[in-house]
Amino acid sequence: MNRRILCMSILVVMSIFVVQAQSPIPIIVPAITPATNPADGSEPQKRDVPTAVQEPESFQAAIKMLQETKAANDEMLKKQEATLQQLEELEKAADQLRIFSKRG
């Protein structure tokens, strides 16, 4: 009876490992542009140009937004640098207190 339970549990554990070891189903991503038809050699249909390419104003708006984001990130980095400096000073002070407390 015990041997049967042991064999069943080993079988269950092995089947779990086999299931985990299988590779997932590959994901097929369609091409951006359709291929030419080899039978008649015809060109694929022309698609409309995206609106971002047609409108330079949207480029300017995107560039402005990125510059504002960069400025905000730079400001945040300066604040973080100042905070890090304060933390390092606190750590040095704590180390000095530990040293002095061991002496006394």
PAVOZA-628622 format. One line per 3 residues: number of its first residue (from 1); their letters; for each residue x, y, z of N, C-alpha, C. Coordinates in Angstrom, 1 decimal. Layout:
N
NUM) A) X,Y,Z,X,Y,Z,X,Y,Z ~ ... $
***
This chain:
104
1) MNR) 0.8,-1.2,0.0,0.0,0.0,0.0,0.9,1.3,0.0 ~ 1.9,1.3,0.9,2.8,2.4,1.0,3.6,2.6,-0.3 ~ 3.9,1.5,-0.9,4.7,1.5,-2.1,3.9,2.1,-3.3 $
4) RIL) 2.6,1.8,-3.3,1.7,2.3,-4.3,1.5,3.8,-4.2 ~ 1.4,4.3,-3.0,1.2,5.7,-2.7,2.5,6.4,-3.1 ~ 3.7,5.9,-2.8,4.9,6.4,-3.2,5.1,6.5,-4.7 $
7) CMS) 4.7,5.5,-5.4,4.8,5.5,-6.9,3.8,6.5,-7.5 ~ 2.7,6.6,-6.9,1.7,7.6,-7.5,2.2,9.0,-7.2 ~ 2.7,9.3,-6.1,3.2,10.6,-5.8,4.4,11.0,-6.7 $
10) ILV) 5.3,10.0,-6.9,6.4,10.3,-7.8,5.9,10.5,-9.2 ~ 4.9,9.8,-9.7,4.4,10.0,-11.0,3.7,11.4,-11.1 ~ 3.0,11.8,-10.1,2.4,13.1,-10.1,3.5,14.2,-10.2 $
13) VMS) 4.6,14.1,-9.4,5.6,15.1,-9.4,6.3,15.1,-10.7 ~ 6.6,14.0,-11.3,7.2,13.9,-12.6,6.4,14.6,-13.7 ~ 5.1,14.3,-13.6,4.2,14.9,-14.6,4.1,16.4,-14.5 $
16) IFV) 4.2,16.9,-13.3,4.2,18.4,-13.1,5.5,19.0,-13.7 ~ 6.6,18.3,-13.6,7.9,18.9,-14.2,7.8,18.8,-15.7 ~ 7.2,17.7,-16.2,7.1,17.6,-17.7,6.2,18.7,-18.2 $
19) VQA) 5.1,19.0,-17.6,4.2,20.1,-18.0,4.9,21.4,-18.0 ~ 5.7,21.7,-16.9,6.4,23.0,-16.8,7.5,23.1,-17.8 ~ 8.1,22.0,-18.3,9.3,22.0,-19.2,8.9,22.3,-20.6 $
22) QSP) 7.6,22.1,-20.9,7.2,22.3,-22.3,7.3,23.8,-22.7 ~ 7.7,24.0,-23.9,7.8,25.4,-24.3,6.5,26.0,-24.7 ~ 6.3,27.3,-24.5,5.0,27.9,-24.8,4.7,27.9,-26.3 $
25) IPI) 3.5,28.2,-26.6,3.1,28.3,-28.0,3.7,29.5,-28.6 ~ 4.4,29.5,-29.7,5.0,30.7,-30.3,3.9,31.7,-30.7 ~ 4.2,32.9,-30.6,3.3,34.0,-31.0,3.7,34.5,-32.3 $
28) IVP) 2.8,34.5,-33.3,3.1,34.9,-34.6,2.6,36.3,-34.8 ~ 3.5,37.2,-35.1,3.2,38.6,-35.3,3.1,38.9,-36.8 ~ 2.0,39.5,-37.3,1.9,39.8,-38.7,2.9,40.9,-39.1 $
31) AIT) 3.2,40.8,-40.4,4.2,41.8,-41.0,3.5,43.1,-41.0 ~ 4.3,44.2,-41.0,3.8,45.5,-41.0,3.3,45.9,-42.5 ~ 4.1,45.5,-43.4,3.7,45.7,-44.8,3.4,44.4,-45.5 $
34) PAT) 2.3,44.3,-46.3,2.0,43.1,-46.9,3.0,42.7,-48.0 ~ 3.2,41.5,-48.2,4.2,41.0,-49.2,3.6,41.1,-50.6 ~ 4.4,41.2,-51.7,3.9,41.2,-53.0,3.4,39.8,-53.4 $
37) NPA) 2.4,39.8,-54.3,1.8,38.6,-54.8,2.8,38.0,-55.8 ~ 3.4,36.8,-55.5,4.3,36.2,-56.4,3.7,35.7,-57.6 ~ 2.4,35.4,-57.6,1.7,34.9,-58.8,1.6,35.9,-59.9 $
40) DGS) 1.2,37.1,-59.6,1.1,38.1,-60.7,2.1,39.2,-60.5 ~ 2.9,39.2,-59.5,4.0,40.2,-59.3,3.4,41.6,-59.0 ~ 2.2,41.7,-58.6,1.6,43.0,-58.3,2.1,43.6,-57.0 $
43) EPQ) 2.2,44.9,-56.9,2.6,45.5,-55.7,1.5,45.5,-54.7 ~ 1.8,45.6,-53.4,0.8,45.7,-52.4,0.1,47.0,-52.5 ~ -1.1,47.1,-51.9,-1.8,48.3,-51.9,-1.1,49.3,-51.1 $
46) KRD) -1.1,50.6,-51.5,-0.5,51.6,-50.8,-1.4,52.0,-49.6 ~ -0.8,52.2,-48.5,-1.5,52.6,-47.3,-1.4,54.1,-47.1 ~ -2.3,54.7,-46.4,-2.2,56.1,-46.1,-1.1,56.3,-45.1 $
49) VPT) -0.4,57.4,-45.3,0.7,57.8,-44.5,0.1,58.2,-43.1 ~ 0.7,57.7,-42.0,0.2,58.1,-40.7,0.1,59.6,-40.5 ~ -0.8,60.0,-39.7,-1.1,61.4,-39.5,0.1,62.1,-38.8 $
52) AVQ) 0.9,61.4,-38.0,2.0,62.0,-37.3,3.1,62.4,-38.4 ~ 3.2,61.7,-39.5,4.1,62.1,-40.5,3.6,63.2,-41.3 ~ 2.3,63.3,-41.5,1.7,64.4,-42.3,1.7,65.7,-41.6 $
55) EPE) 1.6,65.7,-40.2,1.4,67.0,-39.5,2.7,67.3,-38.7 ~ 3.5,68.3,-39.1,4.7,68.6,-38.4,4.4,69.3,-37.0 ~ 3.1,69.8,-36.9,2.7,70.4,-35.6,2.7,69.4,-34.5 $
58) SFQ) 2.3,68.2,-34.8,2.3,67.1,-33.8,3.7,66.8,-33.4 ~ 4.7,66.8,-34.3,6.1,66.6,-34.0,6.5,67.7,-33.0 ~ 6.2,68.9,-33.3,6.6,70.0,-32.4,6.0,69.8,-31.0 $
61) AAI) 4.7,69.4,-31.0,4.0,69.2,-29.7,4.7,68.1,-28.9 ~ 5.1,67.0,-29.7,5.7,65.9,-29.0,7.1,66.3,-28.5 ~ 7.8,67.0,-29.3,9.2,67.5,-28.8,9.0,68.4,-27.6 $
64) KML) 8.0,69.3,-27.6,7.8,70.2,-26.5,7.5,69.3,-25.2 ~ 6.6,68.3,-25.4,6.2,67.5,-24.2,7.4,66.7,-23.7 ~ 8.3,66.2,-24.6,9.5,65.5,-24.2,10.5,66.4,-23.4 $
67) QET) 10.6,67.7,-23.9,11.5,68.6,-23.2,11.0,68.9,-21.8 ~ 9.6,69.1,-21.7,9.0,69.4,-20.4,9.3,68.2,-19.5 ~ 9.1,67.0,-20.0,9.3,65.8,-19.2,10.8,65.7,-18.8 $
70) KAA) 11.7,66.0,-19.7,13.1,66.0,-19.3,13.4,67.0,-18.2 ~ 12.8,68.2,-18.3,13.1,69.2,-17.3,12.5,68.7,-16.0 ~ 11.4,68.1,-16.0,10.8,67.6,-14.7,11.7,66.5,-14.1 $
73) NDE) 12.2,65.6,-15.0,13.0,64.5,-14.6,14.3,65.1,-14.0 ~ 14.9,66.1,-14.6,16.1,66.7,-14.1,15.9,67.3,-12.7 ~ 14.8,68.0,-12.6,14.4,68.6,-11.3,14.3,67.5,-10.2 $
76) MLK) 13.7,66.4,-10.6,13.5,65.3,-9.6,14.8,64.7,-9.3 ~ 15.7,64.5,-10.2,17.1,64.0,-9.9,17.8,64.9,-9.0 ~ 17.7,66.2,-9.1,18.4,67.2,-8.2,17.8,67.0,-6.8 $
79) KQE) 16.5,66.8,-6.7,15.9,66.6,-5.3,16.4,65.3,-4.7 ~ 16.5,64.3,-5.6,16.9,63.0,-5.1,18.4,63.0,-4.6 ~ 19.2,63.8,-5.4,20.6,63.9,-5.1,20.8,64.7,-3.7 $
82) ATL) 20.0,65.7,-3.5,20.0,66.4,-2.2,19.6,65.5,-1.1 ~ 18.6,64.7,-1.3,18.1,63.8,-0.2,19.2,62.8,0.0 ~ 19.8,62.3,-1.0,20.8,61.3,-0.8,22.0,61.9,0.0 $
85) QQL) 22.4,63.1,-0.3,23.4,63.8,0.4,23.1,63.9,1.9 ~ 21.8,64.3,2.2,21.4,64.4,3.6,21.5,63.0,4.3 ~ 21.0,62.0,3.6,21.1,60.6,4.2,22.5,60.2,4.4 $
88) EEL) 23.4,60.5,3.6,24.8,60.1,3.8,25.4,60.9,5.0 ~ 25.0,62.2,5.2,25.4,62.9,6.3,24.9,62.3,7.6 ~ 23.6,61.9,7.6,23.0,61.3,8.7,23.7,59.9,9.1 $
91) EKA) 24.0,59.2,8.0,24.7,57.9,8.2,26.1,58.1,8.9 ~ 26.8,59.2,8.4,28.1,59.5,9.0,27.9,59.9,10.5 ~ 26.9,60.7,10.8,26.7,61.1,12.2,26.3,59.9,13.0 $
94) ADQ) 25.5,59.0,12.5,25.1,57.7,13.2,26.4,56.9,13.5 ~ 27.3,56.8,12.5,28.5,56.0,12.7,29.3,56.6,13.8 ~ 29.4,57.9,13.8,30.2,58.6,14.9,29.6,58.3,16.3 $
97) LRI) 28.3,58.4,16.3,27.6,58.1,17.6,27.9,56.7,18.1 ~ 27.9,55.7,17.2,28.2,54.3,17.5,29.6,54.2,18.0 ~ 30.5,54.9,17.4,31.9,54.8,17.8,32.1,55.4,19.2 $
100) FSK) 31.5,56.6,19.4,31.6,57.2,20.7,30.9,56.5,21.8 ~ 29.8,55.8,21.5,29.0,55.0,22.5,29.8,53.8,22.9 ~ 30.6,53.2,22.0,31.4,52.1,22.4,32.6,52.4,23.3 $
103) RG) 33.1,53.6,23.2,34.2,54.1,24.0,33.7,54.3,25.4 ~ 32.6,54.9,25.6,32.1,55.3,26.9,31.4,54.2,27.6 $
***
